[in-house]
């Protein structure tokens, strides 16, 4: 059994594979990691672990310990100058978050065409990749962070998450904040896609991340939502190491 792990800033997503087929998946808070690892050992220890971690490296140490106890191979993904036919756009590849790198590599390998890769998490990242070259990207506050900033920075604006995504003008403060942040993000993504399309002839928008499904709802059928894009890149990147 192969265990694939995506450790983000707030959550940990995981899935298990047998013969390249996903057999189980789930998500947990970082605080739940210790108990989850113990329960995993009691159920079935993996033969191999593929890991992406952008959070505290103490979490990596926990996996190192458990991999040693389980006598299994631990492969931690790193950002490199090139992987699976994609070259990194950063002069210093190590400074590009490994989750962004995995998503870019996975998206380009899956679609084999220029892509705008969006990870809608705690922060929202937008990366451009064309003809096998990562062209750089943008980082802005995530949708939740935008709402939180308004909540903390004003005395009157008190907002929370709206279940239905919309970019129509808000008829309440709650709607105005939520819809406004969505419209800002949508405009950023569409601008990046238009720029890539003008240079490359086409631009596929690929969205992942915790708010990815919610964000996808404000687009037409021009976007592709792939919730496990980071983990999709693991086998491509660690096999290069």
C-alpha positions as CSV (number, residue, x, y, z in Angstrom):
1,X,0.0,0.0,0.0
2,X,1.2,3.5,-0.8
3,X,0.2,6.4,1.4
4,X,0.2,9.9,-0.1
5,X,0.1,12.9,2.1
6,X,-0.5,16.6,1.4
7,X,0.3,18.7,4.5
8,X,-1.1,22.2,4.0
9,X,-1.2,25.2,6.3
10,X,-4.3,24.2,8.1
11,X,-5.3,20.7,7.0
12,X,-3.7,17.4,6.1
13,X,-5.2,15.5,3.1
14,X,-4.3,11.8,2.5
15,X,-5.1,8.9,0.3
16,X,-4.0,5.3,-0.1
17,X,-3.3,3.4,-3.3
18,X,-3.0,-0.2,-4.4
19,X,-1.9,-0.9,-7.9
20,X,-2.1,2.8,-8.7
21,X,-5.8,2.8,-7.8
22,X,-7.1,5.0,-4.9
23,X,-8.5,2.7,-2.1
24,X,-9.2,5.3,0.6
25,X,-8.9,9.0,1.3
26,X,-9.6,11.6,3.9
27,X,-8.6,14.8,5.7
28,X,-7.7,15.9,9.2
29,X,-6.5,18.8,11.2
30,X,-2.8,18.9,12.0
31,X,-3.5,18.5,15.7
32,X,-5.1,15.1,14.9
33,X,-2.0,13.7,13.1
34,X,-0.5,11.7,16.1
35,X,-3.7,9.8,16.8
36,X,-4.4,9.2,13.1
37,X,-0.9,7.7,12.6
38,X,-1.5,5.3,15.5
39,X,-4.8,4.2,14.1
40,X,-3.3,3.8,10.6
41,X,-0.6,1.4,12.1
42,X,-3.3,-0.7,13.7
43,X,-5.2,-0.9,10.4
44,X,-2.4,-1.4,7.9
45,X,1.0,0.2,7.8
46,X,2.0,1.5,4.3
47,X,4.9,0.1,2.2
48,X,5.7,3.5,0.9
49,X,4.9,7.1,1.9
50,X,4.9,10.0,-0.6
51,X,4.8,13.3,1.3
52,X,4.3,17.0,0.4
53,X,4.7,19.4,3.4
54,X,4.5,23.2,3.4
55,X,3.9,23.4,7.1
56,X,6.1,23.0,10.2
57,X,8.9,20.6,9.5
58,X,8.2,18.9,12.9
59,X,5.4,17.1,11.0
60,X,8.0,15.7,8.6
61,X,10.0,14.4,11.6
62,X,6.9,12.5,12.7
63,X,6.6,10.8,9.4
64,X,10.4,10.0,9.4
65,X,9.9,8.3,12.8
66,X,6.9,6.3,11.7
67,X,8.4,5.3,8.4
68,X,11.3,3.9,10.3
69,X,9.1,2.0,12.7
70,X,7.0,0.6,9.8
71,X,10.2,-0.2,7.8
72,X,8.7,1.6,4.8
73,X,10.2,4.0,2.2
74,X,9.5,7.8,2.8
75,X,9.7,10.0,-0.2
76,X,9.4,13.8,0.5
77,X,8.7,15.9,-2.6
78,X,11.0,18.9,-3.2
79,X,10.9,21.7,-5.8
80,X,13.6,21.2,-8.4
81,X,14.6,23.0,-11.5
82,X,12.9,20.4,-13.7
83,X,10.5,17.4,-13.1
84,X,8.4,15.3,-15.4
85,X,9.0,17.5,-18.4
86,X,8.3,20.8,-16.6
87,X,10.9,23.4,-15.8
88,X,10.6,25.7,-12.8
89,X,10.3,29.5,-13.5
90,X,12.0,30.5,-10.2
91,X,15.7,31.3,-10.3
92,X,16.0,29.5,-7.0
93,X,13.5,26.6,-7.3
94,X,13.7,25.8,-3.5
95,X,11.8,29.0,-2.8
96,X,8.8,27.9,-4.8
97,X,6.3,26.1,-2.4
98,X,6.3,22.4,-3.1
99,X,2.5,22.3,-3.2
100,X,2.5,24.8,-6.1
101,X,5.2,22.9,-7.9
102,X,3.3,19.6,-7.6
103,X,0.1,21.2,-8.8
104,X,1.9,22.7,-11.8
105,X,3.6,19.5,-12.8
106,X,0.4,17.4,-12.3
107,X,-1.8,19.8,-14.3
108,X,0.6,20.1,-17.3
109,X,1.2,16.3,-17.4
110,X,-2.5,15.6,-17.3
111,X,-3.7,18.1,-19.9
112,X,-0.5,18.6,-22.0
113,X,-1.4,22.2,-22.8
114,X,-0.9,25.7,-21.3
115,X,-2.6,25.9,-17.9
116,X,-3.4,28.5,-15.2
117,X,-3.2,26.5,-12.0
118,X,-5.1,27.8,-9.0
119,X,-4.8,26.6,-5.4
120,X,-7.5,28.1,-3.3
121,X,-6.3,27.5,0.2
122,X,-5.4,29.7,3.2
123,X,-3.5,31.7,0.6
124,X,-4.6,31.7,-3.0
125,X,-1.9,31.0,-5.6
126,X,-2.2,31.3,-9.4
127,X,0.6,29.8,-11.5
128,X,1.0,29.8,-15.2
129,X,2.6,27.0,-17.2
130,X,3.1,26.9,-21.0
131,X,4.9,24.4,-23.3
132,X,6.5,22.7,-20.3
133,X,7.7,25.9,-18.7
134,X,6.5,27.3,-15.4
135,X,6.1,31.0,-16.1
136,X,5.7,32.3,-12.5
137,X,2.6,33.2,-10.7
138,X,0.7,35.3,-8.1
139,X,0.0,34.9,-4.4
140,X,-2.9,36.7,-2.7
141,X,-4.9,36.2,0.5
142,X,-7.3,33.3,0.3
143,X,-11.1,33.8,0.4
144,X,-11.3,33.1,4.2
145,X,-8.4,35.4,4.9
146,X,-10.0,38.2,3.0
147,X,-13.1,38.0,5.1
148,X,-11.1,37.7,8.3
149,X,-9.1,40.9,7.5
150,X,-12.3,42.8,7.0
151,X,-13.7,41.4,10.2
152,X,-10.7,42.3,12.3
153,X,-10.0,45.7,10.6
154,X,-13.4,47.2,10.9
155,X,-16.0,47.8,13.6
156,X,-19.1,47.4,11.4
157,X,-18.2,44.7,8.9
158,X,-19.1,41.3,10.4
159,X,-19.2,38.5,7.8
160,X,-19.1,34.8,7.5
161,X,-19.1,32.2,4.7
162,X,-22.0,32.1,2.3
163,X,-23.0,28.6,1.2
164,X,-23.8,29.6,-2.4
165,X,-21.1,31.2,-4.5
166,X,-22.1,34.3,-6.4
167,X,-20.5,37.4,-7.9
168,X,-23.7,39.5,-8.1
169,X,-23.7,42.8,-6.2
170,X,-24.4,42.1,-2.6
171,X,-27.6,43.3,-1.0
172,X,-26.2,43.0,2.5
173,X,-22.8,43.5,4.0
174,X,-22.4,39.8,4.3
175,X,-23.1,39.3,0.6
176,X,-21.1,42.3,-0.5
177,X,-17.9,41.1,1.2
178,X,-18.2,37.5,0.1
179,X,-19.2,38.2,-3.4
180,X,-16.7,41.0,-3.7
181,X,-13.8,38.7,-2.7
182,X,-15.0,36.1,-5.2
183,X,-15.2,38.7,-8.0
184,X,-11.7,39.9,-7.3
185,X,-10.2,36.4,-7.4
186,X,-12.2,35.5,-10.5
187,X,-10.9,38.6,-12.3
188,X,-7.3,37.8,-11.3
189,X,-7.6,34.2,-12.7
190,X,-9.3,35.4,-15.9
191,X,-6.6,38.0,-16.4
192,X,-3.9,35.4,-16.0
193,X,-5.7,33.1,-18.4
194,X,-6.1,35.8,-21.0
195,X,-2.4,36.7,-20.8
196,X,-1.3,33.1,-21.2
197,X,-3.8,32.5,-24.0
198,X,-2.5,35.5,-25.9
199,X,1.1,34.2,-25.7
200,X,0.4,30.4,-26.0
201,X,-2.8,30.2,-28.0
202,X,-4.8,28.5,-25.3
203,X,-5.1,28.4,-21.5
204,X,-6.9,25.8,-19.4
205,X,-7.9,26.9,-15.9
206,X,-7.3,24.2,-13.3
207,X,-8.5,24.7,-9.7
208,X,-7.7,22.8,-6.5
209,X,-7.5,23.6,-2.8
210,X,-10.0,23.7,0.1
211,X,-12.0,26.5,-1.4
212,X,-11.6,25.2,-4.9
213,X,-15.0,23.7,-5.5
214,X,-16.7,26.8,-4.1
215,X,-14.5,29.1,-6.3
216,X,-15.2,26.9,-9.4
217,X,-18.9,27.6,-9.1
218,X,-18.5,31.2,-10.2
219,X,-16.9,30.1,-13.5
220,X,-18.6,28.5,-16.5
221,X,-17.5,25.2,-17.8
222,X,-14.2,26.7,-18.7
223,X,-12.5,25.4,-15.5
224,X,-11.5,22.0,-14.3
225,X,-11.7,21.3,-10.5
226,X,-9.3,18.7,-9.3
227,X,-9.3,18.4,-5.4
228,X,-6.3,16.1,-5.2
229,X,-4.0,17.9,-7.7
230,X,-1.1,18.2,-5.2
231,X,-1.2,14.5,-4.5
232,X,-1.6,13.8,-8.2
233,X,1.9,15.4,-8.7
234,X,3.6,13.3,-6.0
235,X,4.4,10.2,-8.1
236,X,5.6,12.4,-10.9
237,X,8.0,14.5,-8.8
238,X,9.4,12.0,-6.3
239,X,10.1,9.5,-9.1
240,X,12.5,12.1,-10.4
241,X,14.5,12.2,-7.2
